[in-house]
């Protein structure tokens, strides 16, 4: 098996209401950090990616699982799961983020 770990950045337009909640201004908060761990399993013919946000992790945790599996007919099966967990008092924010 091959295991890797990466620190990723994601640039996107953050809605103004989220900037206001966290005291940001235009141009602030457009970059988020994520941690990703991947595993290639040649015997099982799978690639599994697990990622989790590092930015704002004290407010909301977003985790994602992506798995690619080669099928006997040569096609690839893709499975994706995501979860969002918010902390006390922030459940409305998690709904908005989702």
Chimera marker file (.cmm) of the C-alpha trace (Angstrom):
<marker_set name="trace">
<marker id="1" x="0.000" y="0.000" z="0.000" r="1" g="1" b="0" radius="0.5"/>
<marker id="2" x="1.002" y="3.589" z="-0.602" r="1" g="1" b="0" radius="0.5"/>
<marker id="3" x="-0.001" y="6.208" z="1.971" r="1" g="1" b="0" radius="0.5"/>
<marker id="4" x="0.312" y="9.964" z="1.488" r="1" g="1" b="0" radius="0.5"/>
<marker id="5" x="-0.623" y="13.007" z="3.545" r="1" g="1" b="0" radius="0.5"/>
<marker id="6" x="-1.111" y="16.473" z="2.110" r="1" g="1" b="0" radius="0.5"/>
<marker id="7" x="-1.984" y="19.930" z="3.283" r="1" g="1" b="0" radius="0.5"/>
<marker id="8" x="-4.295" y="21.518" z="0.724" r="1" g="1" b="0" radius="0.5"/>
<marker id="9" x="-5.526" y="25.034" z="0.168" r="1" g="1" b="0" radius="0.5"/>
<marker id="10" x="-8.825" y="25.830" z="-1.452" r="1" g="1" b="0" radius="0.5"/>
<marker id="11" x="-9.568" y="29.292" z="-2.826" r="1" g="1" b="0" radius="0.5"/>
<marker id="12" x="-13.195" y="30.159" z="-3.321" r="1" g="1" b="0" radius="0.5"/>
<marker id="13" x="-15.543" y="33.066" z="-2.983" r="1" g="1" b="0" radius="0.5"/>
<marker id="14" x="-16.752" y="33.119" z="0.592" r="1" g="1" b="0" radius="0.5"/>
<marker id="15" x="-20.277" y="34.522" z="1.004" r="1" g="1" b="0" radius="0.5"/>
<marker id="16" x="-20.379" y="37.931" z="2.664" r="1" g="1" b="0" radius="0.5"/>
<marker id="17" x="-22.569" y="36.699" z="5.533" r="1" g="1" b="0" radius="0.5"/>
<marker id="18" x="-19.832" y="34.248" z="6.550" r="1" g="1" b="0" radius="0.5"/>
<marker id="19" x="-17.199" y="37.003" z="6.377" r="1" g="1" b="0" radius="0.5"/>
<marker id="20" x="-19.367" y="39.185" z="8.637" r="1" g="1" b="0" radius="0.5"/>
<marker id="21" x="-19.827" y="36.358" z="11.168" r="1" g="1" b="0" radius="0.5"/>
<marker id="22" x="-16.061" y="35.945" z="11.549" r="1" g="1" b="0" radius="0.5"/>
<marker id="23" x="-15.110" y="39.606" z="11.181" r="1" g="1" b="0" radius="0.5"/>
<marker id="24" x="-13.501" y="39.338" z="7.750" r="1" g="1" b="0" radius="0.5"/>
<marker id="25" x="-13.558" y="41.832" z="4.913" r="1" g="1" b="0" radius="0.5"/>
<marker id="26" x="-13.399" y="41.530" z="1.142" r="1" g="1" b="0" radius="0.5"/>
<marker id="27" x="-10.432" y="39.366" z="0.186" r="1" g="1" b="0" radius="0.5"/>
<marker id="28" x="-10.117" y="37.843" z="3.674" r="1" g="1" b="0" radius="0.5"/>
<marker id="29" x="-11.050" y="34.263" z="4.289" r="1" g="1" b="0" radius="0.5"/>
<marker id="30" x="-11.043" y="33.209" z="0.641" r="1" g="1" b="0" radius="0.5"/>
<marker id="31" x="-8.450" y="30.491" z="1.322" r="1" g="1" b="0" radius="0.5"/>
<marker id="32" x="-9.221" y="27.452" z="3.443" r="1" g="1" b="0" radius="0.5"/>
<marker id="33" x="-6.831" y="24.759" z="4.641" r="1" g="1" b="0" radius="0.5"/>
<marker id="34" x="-7.570" y="21.032" z="4.466" r="1" g="1" b="0" radius="0.5"/>
<marker id="35" x="-5.731" y="17.894" z="5.537" r="1" g="1" b="0" radius="0.5"/>
<marker id="36" x="-5.922" y="14.906" z="3.207" r="1" g="1" b="0" radius="0.5"/>
<marker id="37" x="-4.774" y="11.337" z="3.711" r="1" g="1" b="0" radius="0.5"/>
<marker id="38" x="-4.781" y="8.931" z="0.787" r="1" g="1" b="0" radius="0.5"/>
<marker id="39" x="-4.214" y="5.212" z="0.511" r="1" g="1" b="0" radius="0.5"/>
<marker id="40" x="-3.632" y="3.160" z="-2.621" r="1" g="1" b="0" radius="0.5"/>
<marker id="41" x="-4.356" y="-0.533" z="-2.103" r="1" g="1" b="0" radius="0.5"/>
<marker id="42" x="-3.086" y="-2.463" z="-5.140" r="1" g="1" b="0" radius="0.5"/>
<marker id="43" x="-4.442" y="-5.796" z="-3.874" r="1" g="1" b="0" radius="0.5"/>
<marker id="44" x="-7.935" y="-4.390" z="-3.350" r="1" g="1" b="0" radius="0.5"/>
<marker id="45" x="-7.571" y="-2.135" z="-6.412" r="1" g="1" b="0" radius="0.5"/>
<marker id="46" x="-8.804" y="0.902" z="-4.480" r="1" g="1" b="0" radius="0.5"/>
<marker id="47" x="-7.805" y="4.514" z="-3.926" r="1" g="1" b="0" radius="0.5"/>
<marker id="48" x="-9.236" y="6.029" z="-0.743" r="1" g="1" b="0" radius="0.5"/>
<marker id="49" x="-9.057" y="9.762" z="0.048" r="1" g="1" b="0" radius="0.5"/>
<marker id="50" x="-10.066" y="11.200" z="3.419" r="1" g="1" b="0" radius="0.5"/>
<marker id="51" x="-10.063" y="14.940" z="3.982" r="1" g="1" b="0" radius="0.5"/>
<marker id="52" x="-10.929" y="17.286" z="6.830" r="1" g="1" b="0" radius="0.5"/>
<marker id="53" x="-10.974" y="21.046" z="7.137" r="1" g="1" b="0" radius="0.5"/>
<marker id="54" x="-8.392" y="22.765" z="9.304" r="1" g="1" b="0" radius="0.5"/>
<marker id="55" x="-9.745" y="26.289" z="8.836" r="1" g="1" b="0" radius="0.5"/>
<marker id="56" x="-12.525" y="27.113" z="11.305" r="1" g="1" b="0" radius="0.5"/>
<marker id="57" x="-12.333" y="23.585" z="12.748" r="1" g="1" b="0" radius="0.5"/>
<marker id="58" x="-13.197" y="25.021" z="16.166" r="1" g="1" b="0" radius="0.5"/>
<marker id="59" x="-16.601" y="26.031" z="14.741" r="1" g="1" b="0" radius="0.5"/>
<marker id="60" x="-17.493" y="23.401" z="12.161" r="1" g="1" b="0" radius="0.5"/>
<marker id="61" x="-15.783" y="20.175" z="11.041" r="1" g="1" b="0" radius="0.5"/>
<marker id="62" x="-16.281" y="18.956" z="7.496" r="1" g="1" b="0" radius="0.5"/>
<marker id="63" x="-15.041" y="15.471" z="6.625" r="1" g="1" b="0" radius="0.5"/>
<marker id="64" x="-15.122" y="13.815" z="3.229" r="1" g="1" b="0" radius="0.5"/>
<marker id="65" x="-14.410" y="10.283" z="2.067" r="1" g="1" b="0" radius="0.5"/>
<marker id="66" x="-13.882" y="9.461" z="-1.615" r="1" g="1" b="0" radius="0.5"/>
<marker id="67" x="-13.182" y="5.932" z="-2.758" r="1" g="1" b="0" radius="0.5"/>
<marker id="68" x="-12.376" y="4.685" z="-6.246" r="1" g="1" b="0" radius="0.5"/>
<marker id="69" x="-12.560" y="0.934" z="-6.832" r="1" g="1" b="0" radius="0.5"/>
<marker id="70" x="-11.713" y="-0.813" z="-10.072" r="1" g="1" b="0" radius="0.5"/>
<marker id="71" x="-14.414" y="-3.305" z="-10.996" r="1" g="1" b="0" radius="0.5"/>
<marker id="72" x="-13.762" y="-6.703" z="-12.658" r="1" g="1" b="0" radius="0.5"/>
<marker id="73" x="-15.167" y="-5.359" z="-15.952" r="1" g="1" b="0" radius="0.5"/>
<marker id="74" x="-12.562" y="-2.555" z="-15.960" r="1" g="1" b="0" radius="0.5"/>
<marker id="75" x="-14.954" y="0.224" z="-14.948" r="1" g="1" b="0" radius="0.5"/>
<marker id="76" x="-14.337" y="2.350" z="-11.868" r="1" g="1" b="0" radius="0.5"/>
<marker id="77" x="-16.848" y="2.647" z="-9.021" r="1" g="1" b="0" radius="0.5"/>
<marker id="78" x="-16.852" y="5.989" z="-7.191" r="1" g="1" b="0" radius="0.5"/>
<marker id="79" x="-18.218" y="6.379" z="-3.653" r="1" g="1" b="0" radius="0.5"/>
<marker id="80" x="-18.371" y="9.711" z="-1.818" r="1" g="1" b="0" radius="0.5"/>
<marker id="81" x="-19.508" y="10.496" z="1.725" r="1" g="1" b="0" radius="0.5"/>
<marker id="82" x="-19.441" y="13.801" z="3.556" r="1" g="1" b="0" radius="0.5"/>
<marker id="83" x="-20.343" y="14.894" z="7.053" r="1" g="1" b="0" radius="0.5"/>
<marker id="84" x="-20.604" y="18.289" z="8.680" r="1" g="1" b="0" radius="0.5"/>
<marker id="85" x="-20.481" y="18.612" z="12.457" r="1" g="1" b="0" radius="0.5"/>
<marker id="86" x="-21.078" y="21.923" z="14.155" r="1" g="1" b="0" radius="0.5"/>
<marker id="87" x="-20.420" y="22.798" z="17.736" r="1" g="1" b="0" radius="0.5"/>
<marker id="88" x="-22.929" y="24.040" z="20.284" r="1" g="1" b="0" radius="0.5"/>
<marker id="89" x="-24.788" y="27.116" z="19.129" r="1" g="1" b="0" radius="0.5"/>
<marker id="90" x="-23.532" y="26.878" z="15.541" r="1" g="1" b="0" radius="0.5"/>
<marker id="91" x="-25.963" y="24.320" z="14.057" r="1" g="1" b="0" radius="0.5"/>
<marker id="92" x="-27.542" y="26.997" z="11.857" r="1" g="1" b="0" radius="0.5"/>
<marker id="93" x="-24.103" y="27.801" z="10.419" r="1" g="1" b="0" radius="0.5"/>
<marker id="94" x="-23.526" y="24.140" z="9.552" r="1" g="1" b="0" radius="0.5"/>
<marker id="95" x="-26.837" y="24.088" z="7.679" r="1" g="1" b="0" radius="0.5"/>
<marker id="96" x="-25.836" y="27.202" z="5.718" r="1" g="1" b="0" radius="0.5"/>
<marker id="97" x="-22.395" y="25.770" z="4.894" r="1" g="1" b="0" radius="0.5"/>
<marker id="98" x="-23.881" y="22.474" z="3.755" r="1" g="1" b="0" radius="0.5"/>
<link id1="1" id2="2" r="1" g="1" b="0" radius="0.2"/>
<link id1="2" id2="3" r="1" g="1" b="0" radius="0.2"/>
<link id1="3" id2="4" r="1" g="1" b="0" radius="0.2"/>
<link id1="4" id2="5" r="1" g="1" b="0" radius="0.2"/>
<link id1="5" id2="6" r="1" g="1" b="0" radius="0.2"/>
<link id1="6" id2="7" r="1" g="1" b="0" radius="0.2"/>
<link id1="7" id2="8" r="1" g="1" b="0" radius="0.2"/>
<link id1="8" id2="9" r="1" g="1" b="0" radius="0.2"/>
<link id1="9" id2="10" r="1" g="1" b="0" radius="0.2"/>
<link id1="10" id2="11" r="1" g="1" b="0" radius="0.2"/>
<link id1="11" id2="12" r="1" g="1" b="0" radius="0.2"/>
<link id1="12" id2="13" r="1" g="1" b="0" radius="0.2"/>
<link id1="13" id2="14" r="1" g="1" b="0" radius="0.2"/>
<link id1="14" id2="15" r="1" g="1" b="0" radius="0.2"/>
<link id1="15" id2="16" r="1" g="1" b="0" radius="0.2"/>
<link id1="16" id2="17" r="1" g="1" b="0" radius="0.2"/>
<link id1="17" id2="18" r="1" g="1" b="0" radius="0.2"/>
<link id1="18" id2="19" r="1" g="1" b="0" radius="0.2"/>
<link id1="19" id2="20" r="1" g="1" b="0" radius="0.2"/>
<link id1="20" id2="21" r="1" g="1" b="0" radius="0.2"/>
<link id1="21" id2="22" r="1" g="1" b="0" radius="0.2"/>
<link id1="22" id2="23" r="1" g="1" b="0" radius="0.2"/>
<link id1="23" id2="24" r="1" g="1" b="0" radius="0.2"/>
<link id1="24" id2="25" r="1" g="1" b="0" radius="0.2"/>
<link id1="25" id2="26" r="1" g="1" b="0" radius="0.2"/>
<link id1="26" id2="27" r="1" g="1" b="0" radius="0.2"/>
<link id1="27" id2="28" r="1" g="1" b="0" radius="0.2"/>
<link id1="28" id2="29" r="1" g="1" b="0" radius="0.2"/>
<link id1="29" id2="30" r="1" g="1" b="0" radius="0.2"/>
<link id1="30" id2="31" r="1" g="1" b="0" radius="0.2"/>
<link id1="31" id2="32" r="1" g="1" b="0" radius="0.2"/>
<link id1="32" id2="33" r="1" g="1" b="0" radius="0.2"/>
<link id1="33" id2="34" r="1" g="1" b="0" radius="0.2"/>
<link id1="34" id2="35" r="1" g="1" b="0" radius="0.2"/>
<link id1="35" id2="36" r="1" g="1" b="0" radius="0.2"/>
<link id1="36" id2="37" r="1" g="1" b="0" radius="0.2"/>
<link id1="37" id2="38" r="1" g="1" b="0" radius="0.2"/>
<link id1="38" id2="39" r="1" g="1" b="0" radius="0.2"/>
<link id1="39" id2="40" r="1" g="1" b="0" radius="0.2"/>
<link id1="40" id2="41" r="1" g="1" b="0" radius="0.2"/>
<link id1="41" id2="42" r="1" g="1" b="0" radius="0.2"/>
<link id1="42" id2="43" r="1" g="1" b="0" radius="0.2"/>
<link id1="43" id2="44" r="1" g="1" b="0" radius="0.2"/>
<link id1="44" id2="45" r="1" g="1" b="0" radius="0.2"/>
<link id1="45" id2="46" r="1" g="1" b="0" radius="0.2"/>
<link id1="46" id2="47" r="1" g="1" b="0" radius="0.2"/>
<link id1="47" id2="48" r="1" g="1" b="0" radius="0.2"/>
<link id1="48" id2="49" r="1" g="1" b="0" radius="0.2"/>
<link id1="49" id2="50" r="1" g="1" b="0" radius="0.2"/>
<link id1="50" id2="51" r="1" g="1" b="0" radius="0.2"/>
<link id1="51" id2="52" r="1" g="1" b="0" radius="0.2"/>
<link id1="52" id2="53" r="1" g="1" b="0" radius="0.2"/>
<link id1="53" id2="54" r="1" g="1" b="0" radius="0.2"/>
<link id1="54" id2="55" r="1" g="1" b="0" radius="0.2"/>
<link id1="55" id2="56" r="1" g="1" b="0" radius="0.2"/>
<link id1="56" id2="57" r="1" g="1" b="0" radius="0.2"/>
<link id1="57" id2="58" r="1" g="1" b="0" radius="0.2"/>
<link id1="58" id2="59" r="1" g="1" b="0" radius="0.2"/>
<link id1="59" id2="60" r="1" g="1" b="0" radius="0.2"/>
<link id1="60" id2="61" r="1" g="1" b="0" radius="0.2"/>
<link id1="61" id2="62" r="1" g="1" b="0" radius="0.2"/>
<link id1="62" id2="63" r="1" g="1" b="0" radius="0.2"/>
<link id1="63" id2="64" r="1" g="1" b="0" radius="0.2"/>
<link id1="64" id2="65" r="1" g="1" b="0" radius="0.2"/>
<link id1="65" id2="66" r="1" g="1" b="0" radius="0.2"/>
<link id1="66" id2="67" r="1" g="1" b="0" radius="0.2"/>
<link id1="67" id2="68" r="1" g="1" b="0" radius="0.2"/>
<link id1="68" id2="69" r="1" g="1" b="0" radius="0.2"/>
<link id1="69" id2="70" r="1" g="1" b="0" radius="0.2"/>
<link id1="70" id2="71" r="1" g="1" b="0" radius="0.2"/>
<link id1="71" id2="72" r="1" g="1" b="0" radius="0.2"/>
<link id1="72" id2="73" r="1" g="1" b="0" radius="0.2"/>
<link id1="73" id2="74" r="1" g="1" b="0" radius="0.2"/>
<link id1="74" id2="75" r="1" g="1" b="0" radius="0.2"/>
<link id1="75" id2="76" r="1" g="1" b="0" radius="0.2"/>
<link id1="76" id2="77" r="1" g="1" b="0" radius="0.2"/>
<link id1="77" id2="78" r="1" g="1" b="0" radius="0.2"/>
<link id1="78" id2="79" r="1" g="1" b="0" radius="0.2"/>
<link id1="79" id2="80" r="1" g="1" b="0" radius="0.2"/>
<link id1="80" id2="81" r="1" g="1" b="0" radius="0.2"/>
<link id1="81" id2="82" r="1" g="1" b="0" radius="0.2"/>
<link id1="82" id2="83" r="1" g="1" b="0" radius="0.2"/>
<link id1="83" id2="84" r="1" g="1" b="0" radius="0.2"/>
<link id1="84" id2="85" r="1" g="1" b="0" radius="0.2"/>
<link id1="85" id2="86" r="1" g="1" b="0" radius="0.2"/>
<link id1="86" id2="87" r="1" g="1" b="0" radius="0.2"/>
<link id1="87" id2="88" r="1" g="1" b="0" radius="0.2"/>
<link id1="88" id2="89" r="1" g="1" b="0" radius="0.2"/>
<link id1="89" id2="90" r="1" g="1" b="0" radius="0.2"/>
<link id1="90" id2="91" r="1" g="1" b="0" radius="0.2"/>
<link id1="91" id2="92" r="1" g="1" b="0" radius="0.2"/>
<link id1="92" id2="93" r="1" g="1" b="0" radius="0.2"/>
<link id1="93" id2="94" r="1" g="1" b="0" radius="0.2"/>
<link id1="94" id2="95" r="1" g="1" b="0" radius="0.2"/>
<link id1="95" id2="96" r="1" g="1" b="0" radius="0.2"/>
<link id1="96" id2="97" r="1" g="1" b="0" radius="0.2"/>
<link id1="97" id2="98" r="1" g="1" b="0" radius="0.2"/>
</marker_set>
